[in-house]
Amino acid sequence: QVQLVESGGGLVQAGGSLRLSCAASGRTFSNYAMGWFRQAPGKERDLVAAISWSGGNTYYADSVKGRFTISRVNVRNTVYLQMNSLKPEDTAVYYCAVAETRYFPPYKYDYWGQGTQVTVSS
């Protein structure tokens, strides 16, 4: 059974940093793209960052460019999201996801984690 488990969320002051981790189990995802999404209360779930199967290609939403960095370690079946210079508007539940494709960026994601809360205070 496929499982994605996020960790690393929490409460941080504006300007601070957090590093999210997503550990995948149940199968090997080294051949697939992975991404981080976020959903704030009353808003849609939006793609924040994505990374290709090799790590050679990345995508970032304009709102996080220059502040967030996505990375992966395939031998650990893990993807990370380093978040720096956090702003109150970054407050949301963050989800990791896997797209069963080598195409990048993927047009859909197939597996989702349960999410981790990130709260940035002003």
Disulfide bonds with the S-S distance in Angstrom:
Cys22-Cys96 1.90
